[in-house]
Amino acid sequence: MQKTLTYHYQNLHQIPELDNQLPKTQEYILSHLPNCEITIIENGGILAYYHKNQETTIALRCEMDALPILEQTNLSYQSTNTNCMHACAHDAHMAILLTLAQNVSFIQTTSNILFIFEYAEETYGGAKYIIQHPKYQEYNIHSIYGLHIWPKLPKKIITSEYLMATSCEVIITIHGTSSHIADIDNQMDANEIASQFLQQASLQQKHFIIRFGIIKGGNAPNIISNQTIIHGSIRALTIEHLEFAKKYLWQLSTLYMMRHSNIIEMNFTEGYPPLINTLELIPTNIDIQSLSYFTTESFGYYLQNKKGLYVLLGTAQDIPLHSPQFIVPLDILSIGYQYFLQHITAEVAR
């Protein structure tokens, strides 16, 4: 098993591709899947269904896409695609599910099995479109399972209930009055109002954060800005906390409009939903911790209307995800394999 896991991981690591443009990745996966019902989604994603003559189905999911990063690992099997790298362990996730799929005929289970190879997780979230696909909806899915290899954690499976956040981008346009900097009596400086607004709008609470990464205002060094745009993001562990954060920004903008007699516009763009695990699916041998991350994961889409469990598999290394030096330790691949296998075979006892 370890030999097969390593083989697939190293091969997939060499052919990283982006977004939903995954021809080599798709070809590799399809060429190694045993006989099963195959559905291609948006020319990128793959549903591989193994009918075991059962009423219900369990789904296992991994991601396929890589990142636009120049690899700097010096591995003998490093990326052959310039400026593209599997720096988020999706190659390892695919290798684990592909190895499991090759052994599925030998596994005893009381459920059918659906393998989901998701495209565009790093961009717009292929999961959003997979769950809307008629073929996905056709399967009577009882529960869905996923995994992510994670730095700075011990080499074991770890999870929590509120594991990852929902996201929401916010664009705030603050209007002022344009004038020469010397015209002191007729100034409503949008930049100055924005700087004050930012100090109060930026928050970090236990269950949500509000941060801004872009601020643009003004066209000349001696002219007061009549419009300043600030662009940021909200991350929250639940939808309720997200709505609380949005309400806070609305209230703050109303306060500033009353104070300065100006106009402030605010627009929100929703991102991935929160990743909230189904506690009843967590086996007793998995370490449940009180950890939560403000990162996002498209796996949350699957959990909107299905029971499911998403876990982290530690690397015991400090090199972060999305680093050009990121490497998956080969010895943890089998831990990931056993995690998925445990849920397939656990169906027998349920």
C-alpha positions in Angstrom: 0.0 0.0 0.0 2.7 2.5 0.9 4.5 1.8 -2.4 1.2 2.6 -4.3 0.6 5.7 -2.2 4.1 7.0 -2.9 3.9 6.1 -6.6 0.7 8.1 -7.1 1.8 11.0 -5.0 5.2 11.5 -6.7 3.6 11.1 -10.2 0.8 13.6 -9.5 3.3 16.0 -7.8 5.1 16.3 -11.2 2.0 17.4 -13.2 0.4 20.3 -11.3 -2.4 22.2 -13.1 -4.5 25.2 -12.2 -8.2 25.9 -11.6 -10.4 23.7 -13.8 -7.8 23.3 -16.6 -6.6 19.8 -15.5 -6.2 17.6 -18.5 -3.1 15.7 -17.4 -4.4 15.3 -13.8 -7.7 14.1 -15.1 -6.1 11.7 -17.5 -3.9 10.3 -14.8 -6.8 9.7 -12.4 -9.0 8.1 -15.0 -6.3 5.8 -16.2 -5.9 4.4 -12.7 -9.4 4.1 -11.6 -10.9 0.6 -11.7 -14.2 0.0 -13.5 -16.8 2.3 -12.1 -19.4 4.9 -13.1 -17.6 8.0 -14.2 -19.1 11.5 -14.4 -17.0 14.5 -15.7 -18.0 17.9 -14.3 -17.1 21.1 -16.2 -14.2 19.3 -17.9 -12.3 19.3 -14.6 -13.9 17.4 -11.8 -14.5 13.7 -11.5 -17.2 11.6 -9.8 -16.3 7.9 -9.5 -19.2 5.8 -8.2 -18.8 2.3 -7.0 -22.2 0.6 -6.7 -22.1 -2.0 -3.9 -25.9 -2.9 -4.2 -26.7 -0.9 -1.2 -29.4 1.8 -0.5 -27.1 4.6 0.8 -23.8 6.0 -0.4 -20.8 7.5 1.5 -18.7 10.1 -0.3 -15.0 10.7 -0.1 -13.5 13.9 -1.5 -10.2 15.3 -2.5 -9.0 18.3 -4.5 -7.2 18.3 -7.9 -5.8 21.8 -8.6 -2.4 23.3 -7.8 -1.1 26.8 -7.3 0.8 29.3 -9.5 4.1 28.9 -7.6 7.6 28.2 -8.8 8.7 25.1 -6.9 11.9 25.3 -4.8 12.2 21.8 -3.3 14.9 20.2 -5.4 13.0 16.9 -5.2 13.8 14.3 -7.8 10.1 14.3 -8.6 9.5 18.1 -8.5 7.0 19.9 -10.8 7.6 19.7 -14.5 5.1 22.6 -15.1 7.0 25.9 -14.7 5.5 28.3 -12.2 2.9 25.7 -11.1 3.2 23.6 -7.9 1.2 21.3 -5.7 2.0 23.4 -2.6 -1.2 22.7 -0.8 -1.0 18.9 -0.6 -3.7 18.2 -3.1 -1.4 15.7 -4.9 -1.2 13.8 -1.6 -5.0 13.9 -1.1 -5.5 12.5 -4.6 -3.0 9.8 -4.1 -4.8 8.6 -1.0 -8.2 8.4 -2.6 -6.8 6.9 -5.8 -5.1 4.1 -3.9 -8.3 3.5 -1.9 -10.3 3.4 -5.1 -8.0 0.7 -6.5 -8.7 -1.4 -3.4 -12.4 -0.8 -3.2 -13.4 -4.2 -4.5 -11.7 -5.9 -1.6 -13.3 -3.7 1.1 -16.4 -4.8 3.0 -19.0 -2.0 3.4 -22.7 -1.6 3.6 -22.8 1.5 1.5 -22.0 2.4 -2.1 -18.9 4.6 -2.4 -18.6 7.9 -4.3 -15.1 9.3 -4.9 -15.1 13.1 -5.6 -12.1 14.6 -7.3 -12.9 18.4 -7.0 -11.5 21.0 -9.4 -10.9 24.7 -8.7 -10.8 24.5 -4.9 -8.1 27.2 -4.8 -10.1 29.6 -6.9 -13.9 29.6 -7.1 -14.7 26.3 -5.4 -15.7 23.4 -7.6 -17.7 22.0 -4.8 -20.4 24.6 -5.3 -21.1 23.2 -8.8 -20.5 19.6 -7.9 -23.4 19.6 -5.4 -25.7 21.1 -8.0 -24.9 18.5 -10.6 -27.8 16.1 -11.2 -25.5 13.0 -11.0 -24.3 14.0 -7.5 -27.9 14.6 -6.4 -28.9 11.3 -7.8 -26.8 9.4 -5.3 -28.3 8.8 -1.9 -25.4 10.2 0.1 -25.5 9.5 3.8 -22.3 11.3 4.7 -19.2 12.8 3.2 -15.5 12.8 4.4 -12.5 14.9 3.6 -9.0 15.5 4.8 -6.3 18.1 4.6 -2.6 17.7 5.3 -1.6 20.5 7.7 1.8 21.8 8.8 2.7 22.5 12.5 0.5 19.7 13.8 1.7 16.3 15.0 1.6 13.4 12.6 -1.9 12.3 13.5 -5.6 13.0 12.7 -7.0 16.1 14.5 -10.3 17.8 14.1 -12.9 20.0 15.8 -16.6 21.0 15.4 -16.1 24.5 14.1 -13.0 23.8 12.1 -12.8 26.5 9.4 -14.5 29.8 8.6 -16.9 31.3 6.1 -15.6 34.2 4.2 -17.0 37.5 2.8 -15.3 40.3 0.9 -16.4 43.8 1.6 -15.8 46.9 -0.5 -16.5 50.2 1.2 -16.6 53.5 -0.8 -16.2 56.7 1.2 -17.2 59.9 -0.5 -15.8 63.3 0.3 -15.3 66.6 -1.4 -12.4 67.3 -3.8 -10.5 70.5 -3.1 -7.0 71.9 -3.1 -5.1 71.1 0.2 -4.8 74.9 0.8 -8.6 75.4 0.7 -8.9 74.5 4.4 -12.5 75.7 4.8 -14.0 73.5 2.1 -12.5 70.1 2.8 -14.1 66.7 3.4 -11.1 64.5 3.0 -12.2 61.0 2.1 -8.7 59.6 2.9 -8.8 61.0 6.4 -12.3 59.7 7.0 -11.2 56.3 5.7 -8.1 56.1 7.9 -10.3 56.8 11.0 -12.9 54.3 9.8 -10.3 51.6 9.3 -9.1 51.9 12.9 -12.5 51.1 14.2 -13.6 48.7 11.5 -10.6 46.3 11.8 -11.5 43.8 14.5 -10.2 40.4 15.7 -12.7 38.6 17.9 -12.8 34.9 19.0 -15.4 34.0 16.4 -14.7 36.5 13.6 -12.2 38.9 12.2 -12.5 41.9 9.9 -9.3 43.0 8.1 -8.6 45.3 5.1 -5.8 44.8 2.6 -6.5 47.5 0.0 -7.0 51.2 0.3 -7.2 53.5 -2.8 -7.9 57.2 -2.8 -6.9 60.5 -4.5 -5.3 61.4 -7.8 -2.8 64.1 -7.0 -0.6 64.9 -4.0 -2.0 68.4 -3.5 -5.7 67.6 -4.1 -8.0 66.3 -1.3 -9.5 62.9 -2.3 -13.2 63.0 -3.0 -13.4 59.2 -3.0 -11.6 56.5 -1.1 -12.2 52.8 -1.5 -11.2 50.2 1.1 -11.4 46.5 0.3 -11.2 43.8 2.9 -12.5 40.5 4.2 -14.6 39.1 7.0 -13.9 35.6 8.3 -16.3 34.0 10.7 -16.8 30.6 12.2 -20.6 30.6 11.8 -23.1 32.4 9.6 -24.5 34.1 12.7 -21.1 35.6 13.5 -20.7 36.7 9.9 -24.0 38.5 10.0 -23.0 40.1 13.3 -19.7 41.4 11.7 -21.6 42.8 8.7 -24.1 44.5 11.0 -21.2 46.1 12.9 -19.8 47.6 9.7 -23.2 48.9 8.7 -23.7 50.5 12.1 -20.2 52.0 11.9 -20.8 53.4 8.5 -24.1 55.0 9.6 -22.3 56.6 12.5 -19.6 58.1 10.2 -22.2 59.4 7.7 -24.0 61.2 10.5 -20.7 62.6 11.8 -19.3 63.8 8.5 -22.5 64.4 6.5 -21.2 62.3 3.7 -22.1 59.1 1.8 -20.6 55.7 2.5 -21.4 52.8 0.2 -20.8 49.2 1.2 -21.0 46.0 -0.8 -20.5 42.4 0.3 -19.5 39.4 -1.8 -20.1 36.0 -0.1 -17.3 33.4 -0.2 -17.1 29.7 1.0 -19.6 28.6 3.7 -18.3 27.6 7.2 -16.9 24.1 7.7 -18.8 22.8 10.7 -18.3 19.0 11.3 -21.0 16.5 12.3 -19.8 15.5 15.8 -21.5 12.1 15.7 -19.3 11.0 12.8 -16.0 11.5 14.7 -14.5 8.2 15.8 -13.2 7.7 19.3 -9.6 7.3 18.0 -9.6 10.8 16.5 -8.2 13.7 18.6 -10.9 16.3 19.0 -9.4 19.7 19.9 -10.8 23.2 20.5 -9.0 24.6 17.4 -10.6 26.7 14.7 -9.0 28.4 11.7 -10.0 31.6 9.9 -8.9 30.0 6.6 -11.6 28.7 4.3 -12.3 25.4 2.6 -14.8 24.6 -0.1 -15.7 21.4 1.7 -18.2 23.6 3.6 -20.5 23.4 0.5 -20.9 19.7 1.0 -21.9 20.1 4.6 -24.7 22.5 3.9 -27.1 19.7 3.4 -25.1 16.5 4.2 -23.6 15.1 7.4 -19.8 15.1 7.1 -16.4 15.1 8.7 -13.3 17.0 7.7 -10.0 16.4 9.5 -6.4 17.7 9.5 -3.4 15.4 9.2 -0.3 16.9 10.6 3.1 17.0 9.0 5.1 17.8 12.1 7.0 20.4 10.0 7.1 24.2 10.1 7.0 24.8 6.3 3.6 26.3 5.7 1.1 25.5 2.9 1.5 27.5 -0.3 5.3 27.7 0.3 7.6 26.9 -2.7 9.5 24.6 -0.2 6.4 22.7 1.0 6.9 18.9 1.0 4.5 16.2 2.1 6.2 13.6 4.4 5.7 10.3 2.7 5.1 8.4 5.9 1.8 10.2 6.7 0.1 9.1 3.4 -0.8 5.8 5.1 -2.4 7.6 8.0 -4.6 9.4 5.6 -5.5 6.2 3.8 -6.5 4.5 7.1 -8.7 7.5 8.0 -10.8 7.1 4.9 -10.7 3.3 5.1 -12.0 3.5 8.7 -15.1 5.4 7.6 -15.8 3.0 4.8 -15.6 -0.1 7.0 -17.3 1.6 9.9 -20.5 1.6 7.8 -20.7 -2.2 8.4 -21.2 -1.6 12.1 -23.7 1.3 11.8 
